[in-house]
Amino acid sequence: MTAKNEFGPLARLAGTWEGDEGLDVAYSNQNGCLAETPYRERTTFSPFGPVENGSQVLYGLDYRTSAWRPGEENPFHTEVGYWLWDAADGQVMRSFMVPRGCTILAGGPAGPGDSTFTMTAEVGSETYGILSNRFLAANARSTSYAVTVSMDDDGTYSYEETTTMEHRRSPELVVHTDRNRLHRVD
């Protein structure tokens, strides 16, 4: 079994989490404006590692998350990916894909005992970047992404994330935000 300290600030996230305080603020194609959607969410983080890239050693969490609108049986959002810790470089990373055809590798500095950290990505970056399929690139291109994660002493964790997009139907940049507070269920 791998020691928890090898996972740095990600160690406390291993397990299954649920939260029903979610709020998604996103562009509604149907209404032609920003709309608020409350949601509940379930995320499972499974530890793995080490992964060796030559002298770089990563430990991580394989994760899956789903979000449901109130009263709906099928999730309106899912994603799969990895959260990674590079102790030697002091970096946390989140690599994920959503089934709309967008992938993001976000990252940022963190210390091994940090309970709050931020990861960012920019379109065009060769390190922490964003890729979209052709349709999204032409119609709703994500240009930046940022997420701040906070692990609280009360056994919860929360996040606030912002994705900035160039949307074909909006003359201004669209700022899509999501936030939730989750508690461990196993």
N, C-alpha and C positions, 0 to 999 in steps of 0.2 A: 504494500500500500504506500502511496506517495504521501510525503509529509505535507500538511496544509500550507506551510510557509512557502513552499515552492510555487504556489498559485498567487502569491502576493496579495494585492487588494481584491482579487477575484475569489479568494478562498471562501468568503462568507456567502457567496451567491450559490454555491453548489446545492442542488435540491430542486424541489418543485414549489412554485410560488403562484398565488392568485391574488387578484385585486379587482375591486368593482368601483373604484373611484376614477376610472379613466375618462379623459375628455380629449376627443379628436376635433381639431379645428382645421378644416380642409375646404378646398374649392369644390363647390357642388356644380357639376356640369348641368344638372337638371334645373337648378335655380339661378345659375350664372353669378354666384357670389359665394363668399365664405359661409360655411354652416358648421354648427357645433353638434357633435355626436357623442353622447356618453357611451361608455363601454366597460365590459368586464374582460379580464384577461387571465390567461394561464400560461406560465413559462416554466420550462424544465431545463435545468443546467446540469450536464453530466461531465465530470472531470476526466481529463486525459492528459497524457504526456509522460515523459518528455518527447518533444519533437525537435530534432536536431537539423539545423540548416548550416552545416559546417560548424563554425564556432558559436553560432547563435543557438540558444536553447530556449524553447517556448513550452509553457504549460498552459492548458486552456480548458474551456468549458464548451462542449458541444451543446447548442441550444435550439429549442423549438418554442415558438410562441404563437398563440391564437387569440383573437379578440372578437367579442360578440356584442352586437347592439342589444339593448334591453328587449326581452321577449323573443329573440331570434334563436333558432336552433343551429344554423350554419354560421361559421365565423365570416366576418366581412374583411378580416385581415389575418394573414399568416406570414410567418417568415422562419427561415432556418439559417443557421450559421454557427460561427465560433466567436467566443470572446477569448483573447490571448493575452498572456503576460510575458514580457521580455525583461527579466530582472536585470540583466547586464546593461541594457539601454534605458531602463526605467520608463518603459512604454506599455500602455494598455492598448489593445486593439479590438475592434469588433468588425468582423467580416460576415456579411449576410446578404441574402437575396430574398426579394419578395416576388410572388408569382405574377406580378404585373410586368416583369422583365426588366428589373433594375437591380444592380448589385452595388454594394457600398463596402469599402474598406476604410474605416475611420480609426483614428488613433490619437494618442496624446500622452503627455508625461504623467507619471504617478509614482508614488513611493509604495513599498511593500505593505505598509500599514494604513495607507490612506483609506478613508471611508467615503470620500467624495472625489470624483475625477471627471474630466471632460474629454470626449473624443470628437474629432472633427474630420471632415472630408470636403474636398472641392473638386468640381468637374475639371478634368484636364491634368490633375496632379498625378505624377508617376509614383507617389508613395501612398498617400491617403486620398483616394479618389472615388469617383462615381461613374458608373457606366449605365446606359439605358438602351433599350431596344430601339429600332428605327422609328416606330410610331411615337414612343414617348419622347425621343430626342426632337422630333418635329412638332409635337403637340403639347407636351407637359414635361419639359426637361428640368430635372433637378440640377441645381447649380452649386448648392452647398448644403451641408448636413452638420449638425452639432447635437450631441447628447451629453447631459450632465447626470451622473448617477450618484445617489447618496444612500449609503447604508446606515440605518439608524440603530441606536442602542436598544430600541424597543422590539427588535426582531423583524423590522420591515425594511424594504428598500423602495426608493422612489426614483423616477427619472423624469426629465423634461427634455424633449427633443424638438428641434426645429429643422425643417427641410425647406429651403428656398427654391422656388421653381419659376421658370419662364413658361407661362401658360398661354397658349394660342388665343384663348377667349378672354384674356385679361390684359389691359394695357399696362398694368403695373405688375411687378414681381409678386408672386403669391407666397405668403408665409404660412406654411402648413405646420401646425404644432400638435404634439401629443404629450400627455403626461398621465402618470398613474402612480399609486402607492400600492405595493404588493406585500403580502405576508406569507411566510413559509407554511406549507401544508404538509410537507414531509421532509 
